[in-house]
Amino acid sequence: MKKIIVQKYGGTSVANPQCIKNVARRVVATQKKGYNVVVVVSALGDTTDKLIELAKQITDTPSEREHDMLVSTGEQVSVALLAMAIHKLGYEAISFTGAQVGIITDTSFSKARLINVDGKKIKQHLAKGRIVIVAGFQGMTKNQEIATLGRGGSNLTAVALSKALGGCMCEMNTDVEGVFTADPRIVPKAQKIDYLSYDEMLEMSSLGSQVLQPRSVIFAKKFNVPIHVRSSFSKAAGTIILKEAKAMWEGVMISGVTLEKKEAKMTICDVPDKPGIAAKIFKILADAQINVDMIIQNISRTRRTDISFTVPKAELQKSLKTARDIVKKIKAEQVTFDENIAKVSIVGVGMKSHPGVAAKMFEVMADKKINIEMISTSEISISCVIAKKKAESVVKALHTAFGLDKKK
Amino acid sequence: MKKIIVQKYGGTSVANPQCIKNVARRVVATQKKGYNVVVVVSALGDTTDKLIELAKQITDTPSEREHDMLVSTGEQVSVALLAMAIHKLGYEAISFTGAQVGIITDTSFSKARLINVDGKKIKQHLAKGRIVIVAGFQGMTKNQEIATLGRGGSNLTAVALSKALGGCMCEMNTDVEGVFTADPRIVPKAQKIDYLSYDEMLEMSSLGSQVLQPRSVIFAKKFNVPIHVRSSFSKAAGTIILKEAKAMWEGVMISGVTLEKKEAKMTICDVPDKPGIAAKIFKILADAQINVDMIIQNISRTRRTDISFTVPKAELQKSLKTARDIVKKIKAEQVTFDENIAKVSIVGVGMKSHPGVAAKMFEVMADKKINIEMISTSEISISCVIAKKKAESVVKALHTAFGLDKKK
């Protein structure tokens, strides 16, 4: 049997009939190169939002089962139209809903988890020379109810099908050319990255790069599915994400610089420094559904300490209220907050074998007279919280300092 | 178990969220009266047309399988929104696609025939006190592919579910108050008919009354499913259609007067009158997919005859071309046609036991100096083709002559 490629096209790639025809041509071109092609598509442009808007006119609290029944129609429209467009070009294609093709999920409607994905039916149709088109974002519970996979669900469908079809290449066709060393709107010299490891991609996406939702990358890493992020409007190669292979990263210290401006910093001041106090604070914040990101606690010599953390700006008011309750409960002094911060990070598997990466990063900051407010590190990333107004110039400086301005 | 009612709501009854909320209130009110309610809904307003328009932008000849995949989403949106609206009122409801509820069809995509409809799953949910909502117009082939039932498909779904649920009442909620003795726009004194037999309804719908597609009535007759045609915007009773019960029609000679203006008359003149010639003519017309309605052949004394028939005006050009080919083939003289005709009919099971109904009809025509061009009769109807410009006044006169102006 010929090699299989799974191609995923997002909402902007199938925004209207003209775009769908473009996708059809790309899919057929791939088949002509000698591949068996499986296509996963999202809903047309803003279809999902429009359906949710309809539901809102009826109720503010739709049942999640019925929500899934409703929004899953968006992808069903796309697969049918894409099949028609491929037929029009004279090629064989057949469309399926997630349910029809055996994508089985649990019953957590609107954010369902995959239980099993069966590649058998798809393989039967591929063997007949057909292009197989599968609705993204959706599956079926064991009880035959329609369930959707939540944000980034179509990417997850694509990766899961790649796995089910033997770990074949999973192309994520999107509206950007790949993953870049930095946001090109901030750093004009930003370069497209040719190869990234799963872990680097995970750090990049959780640190502010919007290209891929972490969920599909975690799944791809677990089952070693190679991902190719590329533009659906160009033939150029994009970014290939795969298992860390030492040789590929030899000499590359860091892969990219990311910037996150959507967080605010909060500090609970003069906290009694006794065992269990941090646990208490973050348990209360978690119970209030607040997504805490970085956490810093200074070492204390006085049995009192300050605890700082970052939260999404969108949750700032809720967080402040909760933090003030915490201050009373634990007998701390007060809460302060700062909205004008940004988190600048460098990511790269190379830093594991290159000592001095952190020092170099701090040096760049010092040269620009920047005060670092918080630092946090993982094995393959270093993040600094600094004043927001200086963040973009720091991103540029780091991009240059780590040699990313020139194509590797 | 409580009595079951199947309620069908058409596209105009669920045209927007406001309408859907109205339907939800009606459904809940029915349940409160002590019934188990199963609801069948069509797609919102012009959704189906919009989907077909999208497909047209891609291809003029969509595959029928993919067409069904596409348009079946319309009803799926409706069922989910209606379930949400019923939940909002505080009642339990659950929505299903045709496939999920076990409506099995053959593989004639876009005009599929029902093979089997299973009421088991619906009964399980009814037994839990839920309102069950089923997407109209669609089912699933044995191979789990989505197939739609063609024009009037939602009505057929409703009748088939009534049958599967033990022959319960099937309410067709629509934008008219019921079936009328004539078109109220033509005959202001037209009355809503309380009861009609299946055969009368069939004659009425095939003779130009737009209320119910014949297909669902034929199915209802076959399985003796009672139908109640009523307005979804009023509480008034509509028209109940059921098996002919002599007592109910005692004294009622005719039930309604209908008018059909969408046909044209064609005549093939001077046809050699020999065995098999009519078969030959109508075989050629059928092969050209032309829907012939009335057929009249005069008795011939000269071994030559004229054959007249009516065809839909929309197919006139195609019919003329075909008829001219026929003239050559069978060595007839020529083809003539007349677009300015109308077919006026009277319908009623009562005419079986009342001799002289036809004579009375012709008398009304004669009083108005109208030339009858064609006559055709069935056991319960008489149709006359006359000049179109006089048709509406004839309908009014017949309505009066047969005593329909006053409520029975």
Interface residues (C-beta under 8 A of the other chain):
Chain A: P17 I20 K21 L51 L54 A55 Q57 I58 T59 P62 S63 R65 E66 H67 M69 L70 S72 T73 Q76 V77 V79 A80 L81 A83 M84 A85 H87 K88 I94 S95 T97 Q100 Q144 E145 I146
Chain B: P17 I20 K21 L51 L54 A55 Q57 I58 T59 P62 S63 R65 E66 H67 M69 L70 S72 T73 Q76 V77 V79 A80 L81 A83 M84 A85 H87 K88 I94 S95 T97 Q100 Q144 E145 I146
